[in-house]
């Protein structure tokens, strides 16, 4: 069954706890239902046009990694729609392929960013200070340079606008030294394992963002994992130091929007059909390469 793009998802009879830029979160009592819409945001503004298959790609890539990293505790209960409670089965068209049931955790107040290459805000910061989040880096690095080793560069979560990069000292003040060191070690481990798998599939994971939560003091990997929305994926065959490689994500949309006379505040402009189709194809290609499978829409 081919499902139509979903911009907004409501499930009568189930309480919606929050609606983020992309995800809808519903309360199932002991657990939560995460539903990934096809919404796309750029420059912190949600665009009016959904991207076909995007939600399914993000949901199923996260499930792929959660299962692959089975030695690291994560919040996934199941992403198999057939194992969802019977009360949800009437919502198959809205949920199948794009939803997962997860454990309830208490999210940490810090986002865990790992960078293996110099790009984005890290590149901007390096140009100003030759460091990223307090970590001194060698001189002479260029845009997209491979770093000597992956670095942990945490950020505070912003309810609106951009997150703020912080150093490890500030991270420890927020989380406590023990938790800060544990999430740093886990983030570097997960990134390295994901990077190595992706490299075999012709994808460079330039950087990525993880989130963690706790249940009775135990640490769990939560939210999404190594997706095109939480990571910067570059095609290995188009990588060159000094240039920003094309990404398997919404960079194509950002580049298009930069050509418009738009002040990056709501409402966002509509997207042409060719931009929507090419963006959808980018997400699908990332999924096929990483998992070796076709997207499941049932």
Secondary structure, DSSP 8 states (H G I E B T S, - for coil): ------S----TTSEEEEE-SSEEEEE-SSEEEEEE-S--EETTEE-SS--TTHHHHHHHHHHHHHHHTTTS-B-EEE--GGGS-GGGGGGHHHHTTTEEEEE--EE-SEEEEEEEE--HHHHHHHHHHSEETTEE--TT--TT-EEEEEEE--EE--SSS--EE--HHHHHHHH-HHHHHHHHHHHHHHHHHHHHHHHHTTEEEEEEEEEEEEETTEEEEES--S-TTTEEEEEGGG--TTS---BSSTHHHHHHHHTS---S-SS-----HHHHHHHHHHHHHHHHHHHSS-----
